[in-house]
Amino acid sequence: MDTDEATLVFQKYDEMMDLLNNHCVKVHSQWTAKVDTDCQFSLDQPVLRRNPKTRVFTVNFSEQLVAVVREVKYLQGQVAIPPCASDVFAKHEIFRKYVGNLNLIVSWYNQIQATILSVELALVKEELKNIDEQLACAENSLCWNSEGVWDYIQKMRNTMHEFHSRLETAKTNVKMIHDIMDEWAMQAMFQRKDNKKESLLDLDGRQAALEKMYNNIKESGEKLHDLIAENKRLFRAEDCNEAWLEYVDYIDDEVLNGFFNVVHGSLNFLIENMLSENKHPLFEVRFELEDQKTAFYPSLAYGISDSLYDLVIGLINDIYKTATLVPRMSVTSKFSYQVELEEISLLKDMHEDIMNEVVNAMNDAQDYCKFLYKYADLWQDDRDKFMEEFLFYDRVLTPEEIKVFGTDNIPTNPPTLREFKDMIDTYESLYIEVKDLENSKVLRQWLQIDIKPFKHALLNVIKRWSWMFKQHLIDKVTDSLRELETFIKEVKSGLDKAVSEDLVGVMGHLKRDLPEHWSNVKKTALQVRQNVAPLQVQEVNLIRKKYQQFEIKQLEFREKFRQQPFFLFTCQSPYQALDKAQNNIAALEAEMEALFKLASLFEVFQTVPDYKQLKACQKDIVLLKNLWDKILLGLFTDMLKAFVTGASLTQVKGNMEDWKTTLWKNINLDQMEMESKKYAEDILGLDKEMRSWDAFTGLDNLVKNLITTLRTLRDLCNPAIKDRHWVQLMMATKLTFKTSNKTTFEDLLKLNLHKFEDEVHSIVDQAMNECEMEKILHELNNIWTALVFENEPHCRTGIMLLKPNNELVKALQDSQVQLQTLMTSKYIAHFLEDVSFWQQRLSTAESVISIWFRVQRTWTQLESIFIGSEDIRSQLPEDSKRFDVIDTEFKDIMANVVKTANVVESTNKKGLLKKLEHLEAG
């Protein structure tokens, strides 16, 4: 270390340190030379600044002040701090509180300016003008070091919070209106059956779907008007106010647009399934042959009730009718929403396109039926007249023949057996031809024609024609046999007589050509054997006719069956109705069994229908029995077991109504909800065919509503819920109720809380947040109730002085941060006064403690000079007298702090801050 190199290193080190120190001194001198001026300039600036173009406010807290606070924090205790910079640092927590609250005010104001609508602005124009006038002070004259800054900030914060809350609630209500209307238009009013793409439009469930949709819109419509009434209160508007009328017209237009979406969505569903590429038909009509006439059901003719045209018109009218269920919002509009919707060109065009497509399909259906009219002679010709002419002329005379020859001049030509066979074969071939016809025909991709009824009736007509010729042959053979039988009896009777008595008669019988007659008998017997089958066919036709009648009977029974009350959830006596229906089905099955035996006897199994409708009724009976068991038994046994804590299944079965009177505080909600969800899964496990039934949907909705209610009640059991939250719930639900220790579970179920799940969740969320805020305030109260000043005696005088306490400073900072966080919460409303109270007290405490320690430090330094040194007192008599006054006042303050050691109580004594400021200044 004694080498030249080491000496050089040390020399360079000293030079470098001198340079650094000189640079630090220079930088510090430059900083101290201008920091007070910069601080003072920044403090003299208005607290808010507005952009002249965007009109947006910002908090005008200079970055220089932030830098000063940061720099003083690191420099204090190391170098001398200029007074203004030191003062800024001492008040940095106060400034942070100012900035935090001003940021809230600015964010609320800017949000309002950015999101407010013109119709809303007209309603709050005066209020906003007053706020602008109040903010002009902060924009122009109110500076960071002005008197009354905190009072101004608190007042503006409360004003803006109340104004912003009202506007945000009004906007939330409008959003709820949009959400409600979006829910209406979520799906088309009419759907395919069971929502299967290959199914037809569910016309059977049309009425139920309409009632459900209409009831939903009516209930929602009432809520829409309630929301508008609430907005009127929030905007503090009057009915006759022009701005309010314009706002209501705006909402009215939004509701009209919502109904437009409902109508457009449903009409678009029809168009997409009728005019676009679609592989599955949407509507079906039956083509039938009855009483020698053909007809479509529903009819494809114009001007007839229950026609396809009227059906589609009715569907469209049902869609438009939704717009009549909600009264107009606007008082200036005289017509319903439907009238205005009908005038919208887009909807009119859609309506016209649909009806044009229906007309085109009806015309195509008529054209298609012309193909089937080639068989019209079969049901139009008179069979008896046809047979009469055939027996005379072996054919049916043409009109030309009758006109030329007349019926008397045409030679008769009885038909041969071969010609009879040809006629029978002709009709049998027609039977096969008709039987091979398609059962349905789809036109224009959306209209399906069901031809099965027509085919069934036409096949019966053809069989009657065929049977007519067979019956004639059977009758002829029967007559011949009857004549033979008479002849045999007559000859036998003559030959049995004694020859001596009637020789002439016996010889007469012998002379008769017996061998020839016997040959004829054998031929007749052979012919009878051959014609036994036609006799059987005759009976078969009778059986078929009975089957046709039974087919119609079971179809009619099926239609009536589907209208029975046990399909409805509101059915009062489902089991009695099911028993009655089962008896009717049993009677029909007995009738069917008798027909089946008769058909078996005559070997006509191939003609026996499968009677799907009757089987479907029997299947539905079984499904309905299971469903009503779930409704009436499962609901009151599987679920109610969990309703009352500790209740056994036997107790529940024996006391089904007892649970209603059970106090809701005693309900095991978790267990009940678990059982309800399990029950809901059981319902989903039921046969899918049930899902279109009102009884199923009623049960499904009941359980879903119960689960929602249980979830809501569980939320309401939260210990954070206070009386004020019940009041809020009553205001949100528009219901009046009062909870007490005597409130039963039934009382809460009657409130239909499942309809207000969102409102309850919002209130419970608010209650939980308020509970957390209450805990924080309670902890703050406990902390500052227990926190006291620590004292230590002065070394010379023995008076008690404040002892520096870093934990106190940290607790003060942490508490203020917590309060500032609470102040930014949207749930501050209830605790705004308490939080502001604590902010005020702790802010005062911070200011007092800061100046207190400075005064104490100064007193400690000067006391030994002015009190402990007589020389100085004699040299500075005026200063000594002034210090004596300060000394007395300071000792009084310190004596009081010993009596009242609590930090908050001591620092918030009236006038203490001013006394300390006076002492510091003196």
Secondary structure by P-SEA (a helix, b strand, c coil): cccaaaaaaaaaaaaaaaaaaaaaaaaaaaaaacaaaaaaaaaaccccccccccccccccccaaaaaaaaaaaaacccccccaaaaaaaaaaaaaaaaaaaaaaaaaaaaaaaacccaaaaaaaaaaaaaaaaaaccccccccccccaaaaaaaaaaaaaaaaaaaaaaaaaaaaaaaaaaaaaacccccccccccccccccccaaaaaaaaaaaaaaaaaaaaaaaaaaaaaaaccccccaaaaaaaaaaaaaaaaaaaaaaaaaaaaaaaacccccccccbbbbbbbcccbbbbcccccccccccaaaaaaaaaaaaaccccccccccccccccaaaaaaacaaaaaaaaaaaaaaaaaaaaaaaaacccccccccccccaaaaaaaaaaccccccaaaaaacccccbbbbbbcaaaaaaaaaaaaaaaaaaaaccccccccccbbbbaaaaaaaaaaaaaaaaaaaaaaaaaaaaaaaaaaaaaaaaaaaaaaccccccaaaaaaaaacaaaaaaaaaaaaaaaaaaaaaaaaaaaaaaaaaaaaaaaaaaaaaaaaaaaccccccccccaaaaaaaaaaaaaaaaaaaaaaaaaaaaaccccccccaaaaaaaaaaaaaaaaaaaaacccccccccccccccccaaaaaacccccccccccccaaaaaaaaaaaaaaaaaaccccccccaaaaaaaaaaaaaaaaaaaaaaaacccccaaaaaaaaaaacccccccccccaaaaaaacccccaaaaaaaaaaaaaaaaaaaaaaaaaaaaaabbbbbbcccccccccccccaaaaaaaaaaaaaaaaaaaccccccaaaaaaaaaaaaaaaaaaaaaaaaaaaaaaaacccccccaaaaaacaaaaaaaaaaaaaaaaaaaaaaacccaaaaaaccaaaaaaaaaaac
